[in-house]
Amino acid sequence: MSTEGDYDCIVIGAGVQGSFSAYELAKRGRRTLLLEQFVLPHSRGSSHGQTRIIRKAYDQDYYTVMMDESYRLWSQLEEEAGVKLCRQTGLLVMGPENGTYQVLKNTLQRNGVPMVILQPEEFSKHIPHVNLADGDAALVDITAGVLYADRALRAVQGQFQKLGGIITDGQKVTDIRPGDLVTVMTSGGVYRAKNLVVTAGCWTNTLLSYIGLQLPLKVLKINVYYWKEKDPGCYSLQNRFPCFLQIECPEAEHLIYGLPSNEYPGLMKVCYHMGSETKPDERDRQTDKSDGDILKRYLTRCFPGLVPEPAVVESCLYTVTPDEHFVLDCHPVHNNIVIGAGFSGHGFKFGPLIGKLLCELSLGEVPSYDLSPFRIRRFQEHSKSAL
């Protein structure tokens, strides 16, 4: 095992959050190493795949406010890298008028987010090939759209390298030793740095075990379904069909979401925002497809233009906290170790801003936003700290 050298900062995990953290640190002139256990690119974590929804539609004001800057940072990366990363489509939100839908609508209104309220009697004129359930209301978050995920990851990693950043992939971390200089041991070398950022997704607790901390994180395998259009193009990006969220419907306890057909010609991505618990290195043993039955029933009722049998099934992993809010914090004892984790299936679109915030924490600066919703201390009753 060779000693590979000293850095100002090491970031472990080259998904979207780690890549943006490394990029922000390099922009600040820090000599930064981005470590990844798999050979890049890979599809074993949470940052792969062609598309994600980007939106301001949230229950909580702080997410909506944070997305303002996240949009600006995505645009900045597009300009720097010379590549298109977002496409505005709007986001159709449907749900019972007096439930979570109303909370989300109120948040958008309070924060001045451009939106259109769709009256039930006019719904089909604006959104063809979708059946709005009796008692459901609908709105469109006009600012929302599709984020090109794989392309975005390549872009930020490329910009990081242009700034002198170093990416070392194919090296699994085997130990972390805290101190004024943090030592990171991997399958291929030993690295030291003044600061460490851990953005290891579903492997977070494995790494935290080396530094005496465990967080209440659950790993879920999410099935990603694509459904064939009966009439090719009727739900397509080219025909300006929006992304959508279905809140509180008879078929499902959790959100159903979809993106217009684009990745695979004639296939629309529609998924259930929940999965089955698994271990990150044993994900392929988890074969539960009960969510597919939920989606078949929902699509039969609400999306008559789709064949209610999945044409393609892929998968990804969510790392979920009990409250489904992120972890953005310093280690409770070693304040030169920063943790970004638990993005709970909705963190990708925040990537540029999360990278900025983790960079600020790592440099000992006052964060740009109130991070109290994301602090580790909220888990105090549940956390199994070995310190």
Disulfide bonds with the S-S distance in Angstrom:
none
